[in-house]
């Protein structure tokens, strides 16, 4: 009788000590919330909890292939991270009891943009009609960038028959005199909140007419000694 009671007590104790991984027959499913982007050297927070659960659990914050970032025990945990260039990646939280994982958040660690400047090919930016011109908007630092181009202070909205815009480059395959003028660019961090900008100095592009290159003229002169006409042509 006592042995049976002791056995029942031990079973009950084991049940109480066993990690709880279900609610009403459903597996506990943690939910991760937090930012998807932040500047390097800033501080961010990720929260992890199981909706509807009110007892402490141990949550792990993991990244990419499973690298353990931190672990805490509470009903709801907050993980605070200092953002570095290596912070970029896929984050999720995991329950140590049962191993269930949360949704994932792709996090971008953004380097603020500084030092925008224009470069040209050819350099200097002096070409003849029909020649190719490539301008690039270079930056000293910065990641996750978008670029805005200006010609004679007017924004170039998109690629057209006149030029092609791709990433940090503006390409003119066959220049005409209308491509002459003042160019500049602005690089911007692609951030939802507090985007940062850096603008280049102006670059003057000159497109010369080549009509004189396609013309020629001749000079004729009569030789008195032989009454022959000498014709010299210049192209």
VENZI-V95127 format. One record per residue. PHI is phi in whole degrees, 0 to 359 (* if undefined). PSI is psi in whole degrees, 0 to 359 (999 if undefined). OMEGA is omega in radians with two decimals (* if undefined). Layout:
# VENZI-V95127
phi & psi & omega
PHI & PSI & OMEGA
PHI & PSI & OMEGA
This chain:
# VENZI-V95127
phi & psi & omega
* & 312 & 3.13
293 & 324 & 3.12
297 & 320 & 3.11
295 & 318 & 3.12
296 & 319 & 3.13
296 & 320 & 3.12
297 & 318 & 3.12
296 & 321 & 3.14
295 & 318 & 3.12
295 & 319 & 3.10
297 & 318 & 3.14
297 & 320 & 3.14
294 & 320 & 3.11
297 & 320 & 3.12
297 & 319 & -3.13
292 & 325 & -3.12
278 & 343 & -3.11
292 & 132 & -3.14
302 & 135 & 3.13
278 & 121 & -3.11
238 & 3 & -3.09
224 & 151 & 2.98
236 & 112 & -3.13
57 & 37 & 3.13
87 & 353 & 3.13
261 & 139 & 3.11
295 & 142 & 3.07
294 & 130 & -3.12
239 & 107 & 3.12
289 & 153 & 3.12
236 & 129 & 3.12
256 & 134 & 3.05
229 & 149 & -3.12
165 & 180 & -3.08
284 & 158 & 3.07
256 & 356 & -3.12
199 & 152 & 3.07
193 & 157 & 3.11
283 & 148 & 3.04
301 & 141 & -3.12
79 & 5 & 3.03
266 & 179 & -3.12
240 & 135 & 3.14
230 & 161 & 3.13
230 & 136 & 3.02
245 & 132 & 3.13
252 & 140 & 3.11
225 & 133 & -3.13
201 & 166 & 3.01
252 & 113 & -3.11
304 & 132 & 3.10
83 & 2 & -3.13
252 & 136 & -3.02
238 & 12 & 3.09
250 & 149 & -3.13
300 & 141 & 3.06
224 & 159 & 3.09
263 & 120 & -3.13
250 & 140 & 3.04
247 & 134 & 2.99
264 & 122 & -3.10
235 & 162 & -3.03
223 & 139 & 3.04
55 & 244 & -3.04
279 & 6 & 3.10
122 & 11 & 3.12
300 & 126 & -3.14
281 & 122 & 3.13
265 & 314 & -3.13
194 & 164 & 3.09
216 & 140 & 3.12
213 & 155 & 3.12
244 & 121 & 3.09
184 & 175 & 3.05
294 & 316 & 3.05
224 & 132 & -3.10
244 & 149 & 3.09
238 & 122 & 3.10
259 & 125 & 3.13
254 & 128 & -3.10
236 & 141 & 2.95
270 & 124 & -3.02
280 & 127 & 3.00
237 & 176 & 3.11
298 & 331 & -3.14
278 & 0 & -3.11
282 & 345 & -3.08
294 & 137 & 3.12
158 & 192 & -3.10
258 & 121 & -3.10
250 & 147 & 3.02
205 & 161 & 3.06
246 & 157 & -3.02
223 & 139 & 3.03
276 & 131 & 3.08
291 & 330 & 3.10
273 & 102 & 3.11
99 & 335 & 3.06
78 & 14 & 3.13
293 & 143 & -3.12
246 & 158 & -3.09
268 & 184 & 2.91
297 & 163 & 3.12
250 & 155 & 3.08
233 & 122 & 3.06
277 & 118 & -3.04
251 & 132 & 3.12
252 & 125 & 3.06
264 & 110 & -2.95
259 & 128 & 3.05
271 & 124 & -3.13
301 & 141 & -3.09
279 & 137 & 3.02
214 & 157 & 2.95
72 & 44 & 3.10
289 & 139 & 3.08
207 & 154 & -3.12
263 & 141 & 2.97
236 & 153 & -3.12
228 & 149 & 3.03
227 & 108 & 0.18
281 & 167 & 3.11
231 & 119 & 0.12
288 & 165 & -3.05
278 & 67 & 3.10
234 & 114 & -3.08
224 & 169 & 3.04
260 & 160 & 3.11
306 & 140 & 3.13
90 & 345 & -3.14
277 & 165 & -3.11
267 & 144 & 3.11
226 & 133 & 3.07
234 & 123 & 3.04
250 & 141 & 3.09
233 & 141 & 3.11
260 & 97 & -3.08
267 & 150 & 3.10
232 & 151 & 3.09
286 & 320 & 3.08
213 & 157 & 3.06
139 & 140 & 3.07
227 & 165 & -3.12
54 & 64 & -2.99
251 & 151 & 2.89
236 & 159 & -3.02
230 & 141 & 3.06
238 & 133 & -3.08
249 & 148 & 3.13
228 & 139 & 3.05
233 & 116 & -3.06
53 & 45 & 3.11
71 & 359 & 3.12
264 & 131 & -3.14
291 & 135 & 3.05
270 & 111 & -2.98
290 & 316 & -3.06
199 & 179 & 3.09
294 & 150 & 3.13
209 & 188 & 3.09
293 & 341 & -3.09
275 & 325 & -3.13
203 & 162 & 3.08
243 & 132 & 3.09
250 & 125 & -3.14
211 & 111 & -3.13
61 & 235 & -3.11
268 & 11 & -3.02
242 & 143 & 2.96
241 & 123 & -3.06
240 & 131 & 3.01
245 & 115 & -3.07
281 & 323 & 3.12
224 & 95 & -3.01
290 & 149 & 3.00
231 & 173 & -3.09
298 & 335 & 3.14
291 & 345 & 3.08
278 & 352 & 3.07
295 & 154 & 3.06
137 & 196 & -3.06
259 & 126 & 3.12
245 & 148 & 3.01
207 & 166 & 3.13
218 & 157 & 3.04
231 & 128 & 3.07
260 & 138 & -3.07
225 & 135 & 2.98
292 & 133 & 3.14
279 & 79 & -3.12
240 & 139 & 3.11
291 & 321 & -3.13
241 & 136 & 3.07
56 & 54 & 3.05
293 & 147 & 3.13
247 & 151 & -3.02
232 & 155 & 2.97
213 & 126 & -3.07
249 & 144 & -3.14
277 & 168 & 2.93
283 & 165 & 3.13
288 & 146 & 3.05
235 & 127 & -3.12
268 & 124 & 3.10
253 & 130 & 3.12
244 & 125 & 3.07
245 & 115 & -3.08
268 & 147 & 3.07
288 & 141 & 3.13
252 & 20 & -3.09
295 & 330 & 3.12
285 & 335 & 3.12
290 & 335 & -3.08
265 & 1 & -3.09
254 & 164 & 3.07
210 & 160 & 3.09
217 & 157 & -3.07
234 & 149 & 3.06
238 & 128 & 3.12
249 & 148 & -3.13
214 & 132 & -3.14
273 & 128 & 3.09
275 & 119 & -3.05
294 & 328 & -3.04
290 & 330 & -3.06
232 & 6 & -3.09
53 & 24 & 3.08
265 & 152 & -3.13
258 & 124 & 3.11
260 & 125 & -3.10
243 & 123 & 3.10
244 & 126 & -3.11
248 & 142 & 3.09
242 & 132 & -3.14
245 & 999 & *
